[in-house]
Amino acid sequence: MWQEMEKFGKKLVDHGLVESNFGNISVRVGRSMIITRTGAALDEIEEKSVVEVPIENTSELDVLASSEASVHRAIYQGTNAKAIVHAHCPYSVTQTLIADSDKIIPIDSEGKLFLKEIPIVKGGIGSKEVGEGAVKAFEEHRGMVVYSHGPFTIGETLSEAYIIMTQIEHSCRIKYLVDLAKK
């Protein structure tokens, strides 16, 4: 499974959706999740870059897992997601900082069609508030953005979660550029 995570970690970094040592990726495997370790370089994931932890409760291995493991755990507990991607996409983060509501409304055709709106969730890194907000957002959406931090996306596969991530960042970039051009 880590090879699939490596593939999408590299794509995230190569496409500027996250810097190498930021963000995290996980996959549901039965009653556990395989998640990138804290500080893992997403463009250099190898077998030792991931750890398997339970979904239903914490374990002694949680100290090795990403600082967002509790958010991933909450999402798996509250949804049917099989894969989660979290990145610190610059335009998505920027849109949360300048938004005047609790959502980003795409203005591009693809964003309007596929995303409709992008919820913004507030709370600290790895916090219970973010986990709860994510689960609520995922009742109707497959992606959301944590205020000043970055998007979380879900899917049946890592590929699906990655595509949602690229759609969110694309829509946020277009919105930013159009707003800039109007000034």
C-alpha positions in Angstrom: 0.0 0.0 0.0 2.8 2.4 0.7 3.8 2.3 -3.0 0.4 3.8 -3.9 0.8 6.4 -1.2 4.3 7.2 -2.6 2.8 7.7 -6.1 0.3 10.3 -4.9 2.6 11.9 -2.4 5.0 12.6 -5.2 2.2 14.0 -7.4 1.1 16.3 -4.6 4.6 17.7 -4.3 5.4 17.8 -8.0 2.3 19.8 -8.7 2.8 22.3 -5.9 -0.1 21.2 -3.8 2.1 20.8 -0.8 5.7 21.1 0.3 7.5 17.9 0.8 7.3 17.5 4.6 3.8 18.9 5.0 0.5 17.1 4.5 -0.4 13.5 5.0 -2.0 10.5 3.3 -3.9 7.5 4.7 -5.8 4.5 3.5 -8.3 2.4 5.3 -7.4 -1.3 5.6 -10.1 -3.2 7.5 -10.3 -1.7 11.0 -7.0 0.1 10.7 -5.5 2.9 8.7 -2.1 3.1 7.1 -1.0 6.7 7.5 2.2 8.7 6.7 4.4 9.2 9.7 4.9 12.7 11.2 7.4 14.6 9.2 7.4 12.1 6.3 8.5 13.6 3.0 5.5 13.0 0.7 7.7 12.9 -2.4 9.9 10.2 -0.8 7.5 7.8 0.8 8.9 4.4 1.5 7.8 1.5 3.7 9.3 3.0 6.8 7.4 6.3 6.1 4.0 4.9 7.1 2.5 3.3 10.2 -0.6 1.3 10.7 -2.9 2.4 13.6 -6.4 1.3 14.6 -9.4 3.4 13.5 -11.6 2.8 16.5 -9.1 3.9 19.2 -5.7 5.3 19.8 -2.6 3.1 20.2 1.0 3.5 21.3 1.9 3.9 17.6 0.0 7.1 17.3 3.1 9.0 18.4 4.7 8.0 15.1 1.7 8.8 13.0 1.0 12.2 11.4 -0.1 15.0 13.8 -3.4 14.8 11.8 -4.0 11.1 12.7 -6.9 12.0 15.0 -8.6 13.9 12.1 -8.1 10.9 9.7 -9.5 8.6 12.5 -12.6 10.8 13.0 -13.2 10.9 9.2 -12.9 7.1 8.9 -15.2 6.6 11.9 -17.8 9.0 10.6 -17.7 8.3 6.8 -17.3 5.4 4.4 -14.0 6.9 3.0 -11.4 4.4 2.0 -8.6 7.1 1.4 -7.8 10.5 2.7 -5.4 13.1 1.3 -4.5 16.3 3.2 -2.3 19.0 1.7 -1.5 22.6 2.3 -2.4 24.0 -1.1 -1.5 27.7 -1.3 -4.6 29.0 -3.2 -7.0 27.0 -1.0 -5.4 28.3 2.2 -5.4 31.8 0.8 -9.1 31.6 -0.1 -10.0 30.6 3.5 -8.1 33.7 4.8 -10.0 36.1 2.5 -13.4 34.4 2.4 -16.3 36.2 4.0 -18.3 33.1 4.8 -17.8 29.5 5.9 -17.5 28.3 2.3 -15.7 29.0 -0.9 -18.0 29.2 -4.0 -16.1 28.2 -7.2 -16.6 30.5 -10.2 -15.0 28.2 -12.8 -17.1 25.7 -14.8 -15.6 22.5 -13.4 -15.7 23.8 -9.8 -19.4 24.8 -10.2 -20.2 21.4 -11.7 -18.1 19.0 -9.6 -17.7 20.9 -6.3 -20.6 23.3 -6.1 -19.1 24.8 -2.9 -16.1 24.1 -0.7 -16.8 24.1 3.1 -14.3 25.9 5.4 -13.7 24.2 8.7 -12.2 26.0 11.7 -10.0 24.5 14.4 -6.5 23.8 15.3 -4.2 21.2 13.6 -5.3 17.7 14.6 -8.1 19.0 16.7 -11.4 17.4 17.6 -13.1 20.5 16.1 -11.5 19.8 12.7 -12.4 16.1 12.9 -16.0 16.8 13.7 -16.2 19.6 11.1 -14.7 17.3 8.4 -17.2 14.6 9.1 -20.1 17.1 8.9 -18.7 18.6 5.6 -18.3 15.1 4.1 -22.0 14.4 4.6 -22.5 16.4 1.4 -19.0 17.0 0.0 -15.8 15.1 -0.8 -13.5 17.9 0.1 -13.2 20.7 2.5 -10.5 23.2 3.6 -9.3 23.8 7.2 -9.1 27.6 7.8 -5.5 28.8 7.2 -4.2 25.2 7.0 -5.4 23.3 3.9 -7.8 20.8 2.3 -8.8 17.3 3.3 -10.3 15.1 0.6 -11.8 11.6 0.6 -12.4 8.9 -1.9 -12.9 5.3 -2.6 -9.2 5.3 -3.8 -6.2 7.6 -3.4 -6.6 8.6 -7.0 -10.2 9.8 -6.4 -9.1 11.8 -3.3 -6.2 13.3 -5.2 -8.4 14.4 -8.1 -10.8 16.1 -5.6 -7.7 17.9 -4.2 -6.6 19.1 -7.6 -10.2 20.3 -8.3 -10.3 22.3 -5.1 -6.9 23.9 -5.7 -7.7 24.7 -9.3 -11.0 26.4 -8.4 -9.4 28.4 -5.6 -6.6 29.5 -8.0 -9.0 30.6 -10.7 -11.1 32.5 -8.1 -8.0 34.2 -6.7 -6.7 35.2 -10.2 -10.1 36.5 -11.3 -10.4 38.6 -8.1 -6.9 39.9 -8.6 -7.6 40.8 -12.2 -10.7 42.8 -11.2 -8.6 45.1 -8.9 
